[in-house]
Amino acid sequence: MSPKPLVDHRIYTIVPRRMAEFIDVFDRLAMPILLECLGHPLGFHTSLVGPQNQFVHLWGYDDLADFERRSARRDAHPDFPAYLQASAHLIVAQETRLIRALTLPSVKGWRDGRA
């Protein structure tokens, strides 16, 4: 499977000592919706160095229109407001970045293990 050229890099800063609760709410309430509307994620991460209490998830898209279409489907999902309500008290801040993959000539083949 080739990597998606556009990545939604989303960072949630969580109330201190509430990460486990947030992850539970996210997994139970958001993930079924996100899998249905956004497809399969590229990955999930939590911070160890730098700002603490951060949860990161990454989703790949073909282009900006694909991102907008799938995001609109998520936002219109009838169960999405319940997730937002259940998680609002756990989230201090949210950042969304749309980033593009960059292939440098010096690392050609790195992603597929040929380098």
Secondary structure as UniProt FT lines:
FT   STRAND          6..14
FT   TURN            16..17
FT   HELIX           19..25
FT   HELIX           26..30
FT   HELIX           31..38
FT   STRAND          43..46
FT   STRAND          54..61
FT   HELIX           64..76
FT   TURN            78..79
FT   HELIX           80..87
FT   HELIX           88..90
FT   STRAND          91..100
FT   HELIX           105..107
FT   TURN            108..113
//
